[in-house]
Amino acid sequence: MDWDLGKQAAECRLQAAEFHRLAKKAWLPSNRRFYSEMADKYLRLAEGYERDLNVKQKVDRLKAFRAEQDERVQTWSEETLYEISI
């Protein structure tokens, strides 16, 4: 299951903004507190998605770097073997 973490983070930020807007409009303190807490929770969730996205991107870059290095080593090994056999 491959989730689009960037999209999830954006949706959480939109939801947090909506709860923040509701908190500003609420006239009961209990409602303001509830909406503010929900906005905070959605912001934390968005930050978590963004952090996971950053880690995933770093891992992908490291995998690409590793594959490039392995390819260089393979090329070097083949050249060395060719020179040795001559």
C-alpha positions as a Markdown table, in Angstrom:
| # | Residue | x | y | z |
|---|---|---|---|---|
| 1 | Met | 0.0 | 0.0 | 0.0 |
| 2 | Asp | 1.8 | 3.1 | -1.2 |
| 3 | Trp | 0.3 | 6.3 | 0.2 |
| 4 | Asp | 1.0 | 9.7 | -1.2 |
| 5 | Leu | 2.4 | 11.2 | 2.0 |
| 6 | Gly | 2.5 | 14.7 | 0.5 |
| 7 | Lys | -1.1 | 14.6 | -0.3 |
| 8 | Gln | -2.0 | 13.3 | 3.2 |
| 9 | Ala | 0.0 | 16.0 | 4.8 |
| 10 | Ala | -1.7 | 18.7 | 2.7 |
| 11 | Glu | -5.2 | 17.3 | 3.6 |
| 12 | Cys | -4.3 | 17.3 | 7.3 |
| 13 | Arg | -3.1 | 20.9 | 7.1 |
| 14 | Leu | -6.4 | 21.9 | 5.3 |
| 15 | Gln | -8.4 | 20.1 | 8.0 |
| 16 | Ala | -6.3 | 21.9 | 10.7 |
| 17 | Ala | -7.1 | 25.2 | 9.1 |
| 18 | Glu | -10.8 | 24.4 | 9.1 |
| 19 | Phe | -10.8 | 23.5 | 12.8 |
| 20 | His | -8.8 | 26.6 | 13.5 |
| 21 | Arg | -11.5 | 28.7 | 11.7 |
| 22 | Leu | -14.2 | 26.9 | 13.7 |
| 23 | Ala | -12.4 | 27.6 | 16.9 |
| 24 | Lys | -12.3 | 31.3 | 16.1 |
| 25 | Lys | -16.1 | 31.3 | 15.4 |
| 26 | Ala | -17.1 | 29.2 | 18.4 |
| 27 | Trp | -18.6 | 31.2 | 21.3 |
| 28 | Leu | -18.6 | 28.4 | 23.9 |
| 29 | Pro | -15.2 | 27.9 | 25.6 |
| 30 | Ser | -15.6 | 24.1 | 25.5 |
| 31 | Asn | -16.2 | 24.3 | 21.7 |
| 32 | Arg | -13.2 | 26.6 | 21.2 |
| 33 | Arg | -11.0 | 24.3 | 23.2 |
| 34 | Phe | -12.3 | 21.2 | 21.3 |
| 35 | Tyr | -11.7 | 22.8 | 17.8 |
| 36 | Ser | -8.3 | 24.1 | 18.9 |
| 37 | Glu | -7.2 | 20.7 | 20.1 |
| 38 | Met | -8.4 | 19.1 | 16.9 |
| 39 | Ala | -6.5 | 21.7 | 14.9 |
| 40 | Asp | -3.3 | 20.9 | 16.9 |
| 41 | Lys | -3.8 | 17.1 | 16.4 |
| 42 | Tyr | -4.2 | 17.5 | 12.6 |
| 43 | Leu | -1.1 | 19.7 | 12.5 |
| 44 | Arg | 0.9 | 17.1 | 14.4 |
| 45 | Leu | -0.3 | 14.4 | 12.0 |
| 46 | Ala | 0.7 | 16.6 | 9.0 |
| 47 | Glu | 4.1 | 17.1 | 10.5 |
| 48 | Gly | 4.4 | 13.3 | 11.0 |
| 49 | Tyr | 3.5 | 12.7 | 7.3 |
| 50 | Glu | 6.0 | 15.3 | 6.2 |
| 51 | Arg | 8.8 | 13.8 | 8.4 |
| 52 | Asp | 8.0 | 10.3 | 6.9 |
| 53 | Leu | 8.1 | 11.8 | 3.4 |
| 54 | Asn | 11.5 | 13.4 | 4.1 |
| 55 | Val | 12.8 | 10.1 | 5.3 |
| 56 | Lys | 11.4 | 8.2 | 2.4 |
| 57 | Gln | 13.0 | 10.7 | 0.0 |
| 58 | Lys | 16.4 | 10.4 | 1.7 |
| 59 | Val | 16.2 | 6.6 | 1.5 |
| 60 | Asp | 15.3 | 6.8 | -2.2 |
| 61 | Arg | 18.3 | 9.1 | -2.8 |
| 62 | Leu | 20.6 | 6.8 | -0.9 |
| 63 | Lys | 19.3 | 3.8 | -2.9 |
| 64 | Ala | 20.0 | 5.6 | -6.1 |
| 65 | Phe | 23.5 | 6.6 | -4.9 |
| 66 | Arg | 24.2 | 3.0 | -3.9 |
| 67 | Ala | 23.1 | 1.7 | -7.2 |
| 68 | Glu | 25.3 | 4.2 | -9.0 |
| 69 | Gln | 28.3 | 3.2 | -6.9 |
| 70 | Asp | 27.6 | -0.5 | -7.5 |
| 71 | Glu | 27.5 | 0.2 | -11.2 |
| 72 | Arg | 30.8 | 2.0 | -11.1 |
| 73 | Val | 32.4 | -0.8 | -9.1 |
| 74 | Gln | 31.0 | -3.3 | -11.6 |
| 75 | Thr | 32.4 | -1.3 | -14.5 |
| 76 | Trp | 35.7 | -0.9 | -12.8 |
| 77 | Ser | 35.9 | -4.7 | -12.1 |
| 78 | Glu | 35.1 | -5.6 | -15.7 |
| 79 | Glu | 37.8 | -3.2 | -17.0 |
| 80 | Thr | 40.3 | -4.6 | -14.5 |
| 81 | Leu | 39.5 | -8.1 | -15.5 |
| 82 | Tyr | 39.9 | -7.2 | -19.2 |
| 83 | Glu | 43.3 | -5.6 | -18.6 |
| 84 | Ile | 44.5 | -8.6 | -16.6 |
| 85 | Ser | 43.5 | -11.0 | -19.3 |
| 86 | Ile | 45.4 | -9.1 | -21.9 |
